[in-house]
Amino acid sequence: MLSNRIQTLSESLTIAITSLAQQLKREGKDVLGFSAGEPDFDTPQVIKDAAIKAIEGGFTKYTPVDGIPELKEAIVEKLKRDNGLIYTADQVIASNGAKQSLFNLFQATINAGDEVIIPAPYWVTYPELVKYSEGVPVAIETDDTTAFKITPEQLRNAITSRTKMLILTSPSNPTGSVYSREELEALGEVLKGTDILIASDEMYEKLVYEGTKFTATASVSDDMFERTITINGLSKSVAMTGWRFGYCASADRELVKAMKKLQSQSTSNINSITQLAAIKGLDGSADADIEMMRQAFEARCDEATRLFNEIEGLSVIKPKGAFYLFVNHKAIEPDSMAFAKAMLEQAGIAVVPGAGFGTDGYFRFSFATDIETIRKGIERIAEFVKSYR
């Protein structure tokens, strides 16, 4: 009785692994989880205070579908201040996390058979939502040699008459790679003269390391501004995962209007309390908290990268952003599902196999936890690697 469309959809592997690890913990097993894409920090107090004030003030009714005017203005101002992007309120829409933003975007733009280019490794949700929208995911494979970033030549070779969209993620989940302004400009040159859209997922923009400068895709040229739909939110940088706040911005007002229409028939507005709280995450009020978290993540990144590269058979490129390591274990075991399963069963370590991100022979290790747990976990992994097979 299920629809053909729903049967094409797979469960999120990251959520599945995290759930399994939590189940094993409840059963009394000693499991250390490094699979979840969630900061271990609490939401900044200034944001929580705004939410409490909203509740006490009775701000609990329906709101406009695309967000209250104050929230939309905060999004517009954030994009101008941080990214040099000029939008008006009717070019932005707030949704229930970046996942809904992406769902709305794909449903509003993709027709049956349209191709969507997705650099691999990719976030597990991208190809699933494309398939659900009756589109065709087209993966471009990358590896350590290019820091997991596609080249203009690869993009040019992947484009066909059916190409509708390119998805870019910078900083990347799962690799932490960050595209420079020059690299984005070079990709933009390939797209000139086409009608190909870009979905630019910039969720991790605040979490960059070693002096890396984040560049918004839409900011590199007028042409890129017109074709780019920027997806962002506060889940990662401001530790608001459970609040469910995401947003997107597009130069195409008709597209934003279409996404609003879809949202009006699915979820309507996002949580009213979250909207008032999110303003404080956008307007700079939580910047000190964001910097504190960024510095902590960078210290963890440095330590975890060093420890992994000391393990014979494993290697990892130090990421420029986000809070993941994409660890290469091909020299030991090319099958990432088998490797991750054995690691969980034998060492009590939960990571996400690279196959879930479209790239076998790697696993994703989240360092969004305290540094002592990271050290303990990598020590277990080192022992596991010695005894594997």
C-alpha positions as a Markdown table, in Angstrom:
| # | Residue | x | y | z |
|---|---|---|---|---|
| 1 | Met | 0.0 | 0.0 | 0.0 |
| 2 | Leu | 3.0 | 2.3 | 0.2 |
| 3 | Ser | 3.7 | 4.7 | -2.7 |
| 4 | Asn | 6.6 | 4.1 | -5.1 |
| 5 | Arg | 8.1 | 7.4 | -4.1 |
| 6 | Ile | 8.3 | 6.6 | -0.4 |
| 7 | Gln | 9.9 | 3.2 | -1.1 |
| 8 | Thr | 12.8 | 4.9 | -2.9 |
| 9 | Leu | 13.7 | 6.7 | 0.4 |
| 10 | Ser | 16.3 | 5.3 | 2.7 |
| 11 | Glu | 16.6 | 6.0 | 6.4 |
| 12 | Ser | 19.4 | 8.5 | 7.3 |
| 13 | Leu | 22.4 | 6.3 | 8.1 |
| 14 | Thr | 23.8 | 8.9 | 10.6 |
| 15 | Ile | 20.6 | 8.8 | 12.6 |
| 16 | Ala | 20.4 | 5.0 | 12.4 |
| 17 | Ile | 24.0 | 4.6 | 13.7 |
| 18 | Thr | 23.4 | 7.1 | 16.5 |
| 19 | Ser | 20.1 | 5.3 | 17.5 |
| 20 | Leu | 21.9 | 2.0 | 17.5 |
| 21 | Ala | 24.7 | 3.4 | 19.7 |
| 22 | Gln | 22.1 | 4.8 | 22.1 |
| 23 | Gln | 20.3 | 1.5 | 22.3 |
| 24 | Leu | 23.5 | -0.4 | 23.1 |
| 25 | Lys | 24.2 | 2.1 | 25.9 |
| 26 | Arg | 20.7 | 1.5 | 27.3 |
| 27 | Glu | 21.5 | -2.2 | 27.3 |
| 28 | Gly | 24.5 | -1.5 | 29.5 |
| 29 | Lys | 27.3 | -1.8 | 26.8 |
| 30 | Asp | 30.2 | 0.6 | 27.0 |
| 31 | Val | 29.8 | 2.5 | 23.7 |
| 32 | Leu | 31.4 | 5.8 | 22.8 |
| 33 | Gly | 29.5 | 7.6 | 20.1 |
| 34 | Phe | 31.2 | 9.7 | 17.4 |
| 35 | Ser | 28.4 | 9.5 | 14.8 |
| 36 | Ala | 26.1 | 12.4 | 15.6 |
| 37 | Gly | 26.3 | 15.7 | 13.8 |
| 38 | Glu | 25.4 | 17.7 | 16.9 |
| 39 | Pro | 27.4 | 20.1 | 19.1 |
| 40 | Asp | 27.9 | 19.0 | 22.7 |
| 41 | Phe | 27.5 | 22.6 | 23.9 |
| 42 | Asp | 24.3 | 24.0 | 25.3 |
| 43 | Thr | 22.4 | 26.7 | 23.4 |
| 44 | Pro | 23.7 | 30.2 | 24.4 |
| 45 | Gln | 21.9 | 31.8 | 27.4 |
| 46 | Val | 20.9 | 34.9 | 25.4 |
| 47 | Ile | 18.9 | 32.7 | 23.0 |
| 48 | Lys | 17.3 | 30.7 | 25.8 |
| 49 | Asp | 16.3 | 34.0 | 27.5 |
| 50 | Ala | 14.6 | 35.2 | 24.4 |
| 51 | Ala | 12.7 | 32.0 | 24.2 |
| 52 | Ile | 11.6 | 32.2 | 27.8 |
| 53 | Lys | 10.5 | 35.8 | 27.3 |
| 54 | Ala | 8.5 | 34.7 | 24.3 |
| 55 | Ile | 6.7 | 32.0 | 26.2 |
| 56 | Glu | 6.0 | 34.2 | 29.2 |
| 57 | Gly | 4.7 | 36.9 | 26.8 |
| 58 | Gly | 2.3 | 34.5 | 25.2 |
| 59 | Phe | 3.9 | 34.4 | 21.8 |
| 60 | Thr | 2.4 | 31.0 | 21.1 |
| 61 | Lys | 0.0 | 31.6 | 18.1 |
| 62 | Tyr | 0.3 | 31.0 | 14.4 |
| 63 | Thr | 2.7 | 33.3 | 12.5 |
| 64 | Pro | 3.2 | 34.0 | 8.8 |
| 65 | Val | 4.2 | 30.8 | 7.0 |
| 66 | Asp | 7.6 | 32.1 | 6.0 |
| 67 | Gly | 8.5 | 33.7 | 9.3 |
| 68 | Ile | 7.6 | 36.8 | 11.3 |
| 69 | Pro | 8.8 | 40.1 | 9.8 |
| 70 | Glu | 11.4 | 40.6 | 12.6 |
| 71 | Leu | 13.0 | 37.2 | 11.9 |
| 72 | Lys | 13.1 | 37.7 | 8.2 |
| 73 | Glu | 14.7 | 41.1 | 8.7 |
| 74 | Ala | 17.3 | 39.5 | 11.0 |
| 75 | Ile | 18.1 | 37.0 | 8.2 |
| 76 | Val | 18.4 | 39.7 | 5.6 |
| 77 | Glu | 20.7 | 41.7 | 7.9 |
| 78 | Lys | 22.8 | 38.7 | 8.7 |
| 79 | Leu | 23.4 | 37.9 | 5.0 |
| 80 | Lys | 24.4 | 41.5 | 4.4 |
| 81 | Arg | 26.7 | 41.8 | 7.4 |
| 82 | Asp | 28.4 | 38.4 | 7.2 |
| 83 | Asn | 28.3 | 37.6 | 3.5 |
| 84 | Gly | 27.9 | 40.8 | 1.6 |
| 85 | Leu | 24.6 | 39.6 | 0.1 |
| 86 | Ile | 21.7 | 42.0 | -0.5 |
| 87 | Tyr | 18.2 | 40.4 | -0.2 |
| 88 | Thr | 14.8 | 41.7 | 0.7 |
| 89 | Ala | 12.3 | 40.1 | 3.0 |
| 90 | Asp | 10.4 | 38.5 | 0.1 |
| 91 | Gln | 13.6 | 36.6 | -1.0 |
| 92 | Val | 14.0 | 34.7 | 2.3 |
| 93 | Ile | 12.0 | 32.0 | 4.0 |
| 94 | Ala | 12.4 | 30.3 | 7.4 |
| 95 | Ser | 11.7 | 26.6 | 7.7 |
| 96 | Asn | 11.9 | 23.7 | 10.1 |
| 97 | Gly | 15.7 | 23.2 | 9.8 |
| 98 | Ala | 17.8 | 23.1 | 6.7 |
| 99 | Lys | 16.3 | 19.8 | 5.7 |
| 100 | Gln | 12.9 | 21.3 | 5.2 |
| 101 | Ser | 14.6 | 24.2 | 3.2 |
| 102 | Leu | 16.2 | 21.6 | 0.9 |
| 103 | Phe | 13.0 | 19.6 | 0.7 |
| 104 | Asn | 11.0 | 22.6 | -0.3 |
| 105 | Leu | 13.6 | 23.7 | -2.8 |
| 106 | Phe | 13.8 | 20.3 | -4.5 |
| 107 | Gln | 10.1 | 19.8 | -4.6 |
| 108 | Ala | 9.7 | 23.3 | -6.1 |
| 109 | Thr | 12.3 | 23.0 | -8.8 |
| 110 | Ile | 13.0 | 19.3 | -9.8 |
| 111 | Asn | 10.9 | 17.5 | -12.4 |
| 112 | Ala | 11.0 | 13.8 | -13.2 |
| 113 | Gly | 14.3 | 12.9 | -14.8 |
| 114 | Asp | 16.1 | 16.2 | -13.9 |
| 115 | Glu | 19.7 | 15.6 | -12.9 |
| 116 | Val | 21.3 | 17.0 | -9.8 |
| 117 | Ile | 25.1 | 17.0 | -9.5 |
| 118 | Ile | 26.3 | 16.1 | -6.0 |
| 119 | Pro | 30.0 | 16.0 | -5.2 |
| 120 | Ala | 30.8 | 12.9 | -3.1 |
| 121 | Pro | 31.4 | 12.5 | -0.3 |
| 122 | Tyr | 28.0 | 14.1 | 0.4 |
| 123 | Trp | 25.6 | 14.6 | 3.2 |
| 124 | Val | 23.4 | 11.5 | 3.3 |
| 125 | Thr | 20.2 | 13.5 | 2.8 |
| 126 | Tyr | 21.0 | 15.1 | -0.6 |
| 127 | Pro | 20.5 | 12.1 | -2.9 |
| 128 | Glu | 17.6 | 10.8 | -1.0 |
| 129 | Leu | 15.6 | 14.1 | -1.3 |
| 130 | Val | 16.5 | 14.3 | -5.0 |
| 131 | Lys | 15.2 | 10.8 | -5.6 |
| 132 | Tyr | 12.1 | 11.6 | -3.6 |
| 133 | Ser | 11.5 | 14.5 | -5.9 |
| 134 | Glu | 11.8 | 12.1 | -8.9 |
| 135 | Gly | 15.2 | 13.6 | -9.8 |
| 136 | Val | 18.4 | 11.7 | -10.7 |
| 137 | Pro | 21.4 | 12.2 | -8.4 |
| 138 | Val | 24.7 | 12.4 | -10.3 |
| 139 | Ala | 27.7 | 12.0 | -8.1 |
| 140 | Ile | 31.1 | 13.5 | -8.8 |
| 141 | Glu | 33.7 | 11.4 | -6.9 |
| 142 | Thr | 36.5 | 13.2 | -5.1 |
| 143 | Asp | 39.2 | 12.0 | -2.7 |
| 144 | Asp | 42.1 | 13.1 | -0.5 |
| 145 | Thr | 44.2 | 14.3 | -3.4 |
| 146 | Thr | 41.8 | 17.2 | -4.1 |
| 147 | Ala | 40.8 | 17.7 | -0.4 |
| 148 | Phe | 37.4 | 16.3 | -1.5 |
| 149 | Lys | 36.6 | 19.2 | -3.7 |
| 150 | Ile | 35.4 | 19.0 | -7.3 |
| 151 | Thr | 37.4 | 20.7 | -10.1 |
| 152 | Pro | 35.9 | 22.8 | -12.9 |
| 153 | Glu | 36.8 | 20.0 | -15.4 |
| 154 | Gln | 34.9 | 17.4 | -13.3 |
| 155 | Leu | 31.9 | 19.7 | -13.2 |
| 156 | Arg | 32.0 | 20.4 | -17.0 |
| 157 | Asn | 32.2 | 16.7 | -17.7 |
| 158 | Ala | 29.2 | 16.0 | -15.5 |
| 159 | Ile | 26.8 | 18.5 | -17.1 |
| 160 | Thr | 24.2 | 17.2 | -19.5 |
| 161 | Ser | 21.1 | 18.6 | -21.2 |
| 162 | Arg | 19.1 | 17.3 | -18.2 |
| 163 | Thr | 21.3 | 19.0 | -15.5 |
| 164 | Lys | 19.0 | 21.1 | -13.3 |
| 165 | Met | 21.1 | 21.8 | -10.2 |
| 166 | Leu | 24.5 | 21.6 | -8.5 |
| 167 | Ile | 24.7 | 21.1 | -4.8 |
| 168 | Leu | 27.7 | 22.6 | -3.0 |
| 169 | Thr | 28.5 | 22.3 | 0.7 |
| 170 | Ser | 31.1 | 24.5 | 2.3 |
| 171 | Pro | 32.3 | 23.7 | 4.9 |
| 172 | Ser | 31.5 | 20.1 | 4.0 |
| 173 | Asn | 29.8 | 17.4 | 6.0 |
| 174 | Pro | 31.4 | 14.9 | 6.1 |
| 175 | Thr | 34.9 | 16.0 | 5.1 |
| 176 | Gly | 35.3 | 19.6 | 6.5 |
| 177 | Ser | 36.6 | 20.8 | 3.2 |
| 178 | Val | 36.0 | 24.5 | 2.4 |
| 179 | Tyr | 35.9 | 26.1 | -1.1 |
| 180 | Ser | 38.0 | 29.2 | -1.5 |
| 181 | Arg | 36.7 | 32.3 | -3.4 |
| 182 | Glu | 38.9 | 31.4 | -6.3 |
| 183 | Glu | 37.6 | 27.9 | -6.5 |
| 184 | Leu | 34.0 | 29.0 | -6.4 |
| 185 | Glu | 34.8 | 31.6 | -9.2 |
| 186 | Ala | 36.2 | 28.8 | -11.3 |
| 187 | Leu | 33.2 | 26.6 | -10.9 |
| 188 | Gly | 31.0 | 29.7 | -11.7 |
| 189 | Glu | 32.8 | 30.1 | -15.0 |
| 190 | Val | 31.8 | 26.6 | -16.0 |
| 191 | Leu | 28.1 | 27.4 | -15.3 |
| 192 | Lys | 28.0 | 30.7 | -17.2 |
| 193 | Gly | 25.5 | 30.6 | -20.0 |
| 194 | Thr | 23.5 | 27.8 | -18.5 |
| 195 | Asp | 20.3 | 27.7 | -16.4 |
| 196 | Ile | 21.8 | 25.4 | -13.8 |
| 197 | Leu | 20.9 | 26.3 | -10.2 |
| 198 | Ile | 23.2 | 26.0 | -7.2 |
| 199 | Ala | 22.0 | 24.8 | -3.9 |
| 200 | Ser | 24.7 | 26.1 | -1.5 |
| 201 | Asp | 24.5 | 24.5 | 1.9 |
| 202 | Glu | 26.4 | 26.9 | 4.3 |
| 203 | Met | 25.3 | 25.5 | 7.6 |
| 204 | Tyr | 28.8 | 25.2 | 9.0 |
| 205 | Glu | 30.0 | 28.7 | 7.9 |
| 206 | Lys | 31.0 | 29.9 | 11.4 |
| 207 | Leu | 33.1 | 26.8 | 12.2 |
| 208 | Val | 36.3 | 27.3 | 10.2 |
| 209 | Tyr | 39.9 | 26.8 | 11.3 |
| 210 | Glu | 43.5 | 27.9 | 10.8 |
| 211 | Gly | 42.4 | 31.3 | 9.7 |
| 212 | Thr | 40.3 | 29.9 | 6.8 |
| 213 | Lys | 38.0 | 32.5 | 5.3 |
| 214 | Phe | 34.5 | 31.4 | 4.5 |
| 215 | Thr | 33.1 | 32.6 | 1.2 |
| 216 | Ala | 29.4 | 32.5 | 0.4 |
| 217 | Thr | 28.8 | 31.0 | -3.0 |
| 218 | Ala | 26.3 | 33.7 | -4.0 |
| 219 | Ser | 28.8 | 36.4 | -3.3 |
| 220 | Val | 31.5 | 35.6 | -5.9 |
| 221 | Ser | 29.7 | 37.2 | -8.9 |
| 222 | Asp | 26.4 | 38.6 | -10.1 |
| 223 | Asp | 25.9 | 35.5 | -12.2 |
| 224 | Met | 26.4 | 33.2 | -9.1 |
| 225 | Phe | 24.1 | 35.4 | -7.1 |
| 226 | Glu | 21.3 | 34.9 | -9.6 |
| 227 | Arg | 21.6 | 31.1 | -9.8 |
| 228 | Thr | 22.4 | 30.3 | -6.1 |
| 229 | Ile | 19.9 | 29.4 | -3.4 |
| 230 | Thr | 21.6 | 29.8 | -0.1 |
| 231 | Ile | 20.7 | 27.3 | 2.6 |
| 232 | Asn | 21.7 | 28.0 | 6.2 |
| 233 | Gly | 20.5 | 27.8 | 9.8 |
| 234 | Leu | 21.6 | 27.8 | 13.5 |
| 235 | Ser | 21.8 | 24.2 | 14.4 |
| 236 | Lys | 25.6 | 23.8 | 14.2 |
| 237 | Ser | 27.1 | 27.2 | 14.9 |
| 238 | Val | 24.8 | 28.2 | 17.7 |
| 239 | Ala | 24.0 | 24.7 | 19.1 |
| 240 | Met | 20.3 | 24.9 | 18.2 |
| 241 | Thr | 19.8 | 21.4 | 16.7 |
| 242 | Gly | 16.5 | 20.6 | 18.5 |
| 243 | Trp | 15.0 | 24.1 | 18.0 |
| 244 | Arg | 14.6 | 23.3 | 14.2 |
| 245 | Phe | 15.5 | 26.5 | 12.5 |
| 246 | Gly | 16.7 | 26.8 | 9.0 |
| 247 | Tyr | 16.3 | 29.3 | 6.2 |
| 248 | Cys | 17.1 | 29.9 | 2.5 |
| 249 | Ala | 17.6 | 32.9 | 0.4 |
| 250 | Ser | 17.2 | 33.3 | -3.4 |
| 251 | Ala | 17.2 | 36.2 | -5.9 |
| 252 | Asp | 14.2 | 34.5 | -7.5 |
| 253 | Arg | 11.2 | 35.8 | -5.7 |
| 254 | Glu | 8.9 | 33.4 | -7.6 |
| 255 | Leu | 10.9 | 30.4 | -6.4 |
| 256 | Val | 10.6 | 31.7 | -2.8 |
| 257 | Lys | 6.9 | 32.2 | -3.2 |
| 258 | Ala | 6.6 | 28.6 | -4.5 |
| 259 | Met | 8.5 | 27.2 | -1.5 |
| 260 | Lys | 6.2 | 29.3 | 0.8 |
| 261 | Lys | 3.2 | 27.8 | -0.9 |
| 262 | Leu | 4.4 | 24.3 | -0.4 |
| 263 | Gln | 5.3 | 25.0 | 3.3 |
| 264 | Ser | 1.8 | 26.5 | 3.8 |
| 265 | Gln | 0.3 | 23.1 | 2.8 |
| 266 | Ser | 2.7 | 21.0 | 4.9 |
| 267 | Thr | 4.0 | 22.5 | 8.2 |
| 268 | Ser | 2.9 | 26.1 | 8.0 |
| 269 | Asn | 5.1 | 28.3 | 10.1 |
| 270 | Ile | 8.0 | 27.1 | 12.2 |
| 271 | Asn | 7.7 | 27.1 | 16.0 |
| 272 | Ser | 6.8 | 30.6 | 17.1 |
| 273 | Ile | 9.1 | 30.5 | 20.1 |
| 274 | Thr | 12.1 | 29.4 | 18.0 |
| 275 | Gln | 11.5 | 32.4 | 15.7 |
| 276 | Leu | 12.1 | 35.0 | 18.4 |
| 277 | Ala | 15.0 | 33.0 | 19.9 |
| 278 | Ala | 16.6 | 32.6 | 16.4 |
| 279 | Ile | 16.8 | 36.4 | 16.0 |
| 280 | Lys | 19.4 | 36.5 | 18.8 |
| 281 | Gly | 21.4 | 33.8 | 17.0 |
| 282 | Leu | 21.4 | 35.9 | 13.9 |
| 283 | Asp | 21.9 | 39.4 | 15.1 |
| 284 | Gly | 25.3 | 39.0 | 16.7 |
| 285 | Ser | 24.1 | 38.6 | 20.3 |
| 286 | Ala | 25.6 | 35.1 | 20.5 |
| 287 | Asp | 28.9 | 35.9 | 18.7 |
| 288 | Ala | 31.0 | 35.4 | 21.8 |
| 289 | Asp | 29.5 | 32.0 | 22.4 |
| 290 | Ile | 30.0 | 31.0 | 18.7 |
| 291 | Glu | 33.7 | 31.9 | 19.0 |
| 292 | Met | 34.1 | 30.0 | 22.2 |
| 293 | Met | 32.6 | 26.9 | 20.5 |
| 294 | Arg | 34.7 | 27.4 | 17.4 |
| 295 | Gln | 37.9 | 27.6 | 19.4 |
| 296 | Ala | 37.0 | 24.4 | 21.3 |
| 297 | Phe | 36.2 | 22.6 | 18.1 |
| 298 | Glu | 39.5 | 23.7 | 16.6 |
| 299 | Ala | 41.5 | 22.4 | 19.5 |
| 300 | Arg | 39.7 | 19.1 | 19.3 |
| 301 | Cys | 40.3 | 19.0 | 15.6 |
| 302 | Asp | 44.0 | 19.4 | 16.0 |
| 303 | Glu | 44.3 | 16.7 | 18.6 |
| 304 | Ala | 42.1 | 14.2 | 16.8 |
| 305 | Thr | 43.9 | 14.7 | 13.5 |
| 306 | Arg | 47.3 | 14.2 | 15.2 |
| 307 | Leu | 46.2 | 11.0 | 17.0 |
| 308 | Phe | 44.6 | 9.4 | 13.9 |
| 309 | Asn | 47.6 | 10.1 | 11.8 |
| 310 | Glu | 49.7 | 8.2 | 14.3 |
| 311 | Ile | 47.8 | 5.0 | 13.7 |
| 312 | Glu | 49.3 | 2.8 | 11.1 |
| 313 | Gly | 46.9 | 2.1 | 8.3 |
| 314 | Leu | 44.7 | 5.1 | 9.0 |
| 315 | Ser | 45.1 | 8.6 | 7.6 |
| 316 | Val | 43.1 | 11.8 | 7.6 |
| 317 | Ile | 43.3 | 15.3 | 6.0 |
| 318 | Lys | 43.0 | 18.0 | 8.6 |
| 319 | Pro | 39.6 | 19.7 | 7.9 |
| 320 | Lys | 39.3 | 23.4 | 7.3 |
| 321 | Gly | 35.8 | 23.5 | 8.9 |
| 322 | Ala | 32.8 | 21.7 | 10.4 |
| 323 | Phe | 33.4 | 19.2 | 13.2 |
| 324 | Tyr | 34.1 | 15.9 | 11.4 |
| 325 | Leu | 37.2 | 13.9 | 10.3 |
| 326 | Phe | 36.8 | 11.7 | 7.2 |
| 327 | Val | 39.3 | 9.0 | 8.1 |
| 328 | Asn | 40.8 | 6.8 | 5.3 |
| 329 | His | 41.0 | 3.1 | 6.2 |
| 330 | Lys | 41.4 | 1.7 | 2.7 |
| 331 | Ala | 44.8 | 0.2 | 3.6 |
| 332 | Ile | 43.2 | -2.0 | 6.3 |
| 333 | Glu | 39.7 | -2.6 | 4.9 |
| 334 | Pro | 38.1 | -1.1 | 1.8 |
| 335 | Asp | 34.5 | -2.0 | 3.0 |
| 336 | Ser | 33.4 | 0.8 | 5.3 |
| 337 | Met | 30.2 | -0.9 | 6.4 |
| 338 | Ala | 32.1 | -4.0 | 7.5 |
| 339 | Phe | 34.8 | -1.9 | 9.2 |
| 340 | Ala | 32.3 | 0.4 | 11.1 |
| 341 | Lys | 30.2 | -2.6 | 12.1 |
| 342 | Ala | 33.2 | -4.5 | 13.5 |
| 343 | Met | 34.4 | -1.3 | 15.3 |
| 344 | Leu | 31.0 | -0.9 | 17.0 |
| 345 | Glu | 30.8 | -4.6 | 18.0 |
| 346 | Gln | 34.4 | -5.2 | 19.1 |
| 347 | Ala | 35.5 | -1.8 | 20.3 |
| 348 | Gly | 32.3 | -0.1 | 21.3 |
| 349 | Ile | 33.0 | 2.8 | 19.0 |
| 350 | Ala | 30.2 | 4.3 | 16.8 |
| 351 | Val | 31.2 | 6.1 | 13.6 |
| 352 | Val | 29.4 | 6.5 | 10.3 |
| 353 | Pro | 30.7 | 4.4 | 7.4 |
| 354 | Gly | 31.8 | 6.3 | 4.3 |
| 355 | Ala | 29.5 | 4.3 | 2.1 |
| 356 | Gly | 26.6 | 6.3 | 3.5 |
| 357 | Phe | 28.2 | 9.4 | 2.1 |
| 358 | Gly | 28.8 | 7.9 | -1.3 |
| 359 | Thr | 32.5 | 7.2 | -0.7 |
| 360 | Asp | 33.7 | 3.8 | 0.5 |
| 361 | Gly | 36.9 | 3.2 | 2.4 |
| 362 | Tyr | 36.4 | 6.0 | 4.9 |
| 363 | Phe | 34.5 | 6.6 | 8.1 |
| 364 | Arg | 33.2 | 9.9 | 9.5 |
| 365 | Phe | 34.3 | 10.7 | 13.1 |
| 366 | Ser | 32.6 | 13.6 | 14.8 |
| 367 | Phe | 34.7 | 15.5 | 17.2 |
| 368 | Ala | 31.7 | 17.4 | 18.7 |
| 369 | Thr | 32.4 | 16.0 | 22.1 |
| 370 | Asp | 34.9 | 16.6 | 24.9 |
| 371 | Ile | 38.6 | 16.1 | 24.2 |
| 372 | Glu | 39.1 | 13.4 | 26.8 |
| 373 | Thr | 36.3 | 11.3 | 25.2 |
| 374 | Ile | 38.0 | 11.9 | 21.8 |
| 375 | Arg | 41.3 | 10.7 | 23.2 |
| 376 | Lys | 39.7 | 7.6 | 24.8 |
| 377 | Gly | 37.8 | 6.8 | 21.6 |
| 378 | Ile | 40.8 | 7.1 | 19.3 |
| 379 | Glu | 42.9 | 4.9 | 21.7 |
| 380 | Arg | 40.2 | 2.2 | 21.4 |
| 381 | Ile | 40.3 | 2.6 | 17.6 |
| 382 | Ala | 44.1 | 2.2 | 17.6 |
| 383 | Glu | 43.7 | -1.1 | 19.5 |
| 384 | Phe | 40.9 | -2.2 | 17.3 |
| 385 | Val | 43.0 | -1.6 | 14.2 |
| 386 | Lys | 45.9 | -3.6 | 15.6 |
| 387 | Ser | 43.6 | -6.6 | 16.1 |
| 388 | Tyr | 41.4 | -6.3 | 13.0 |
| 389 | Arg | 41.5 | -9.5 | 11.0 |
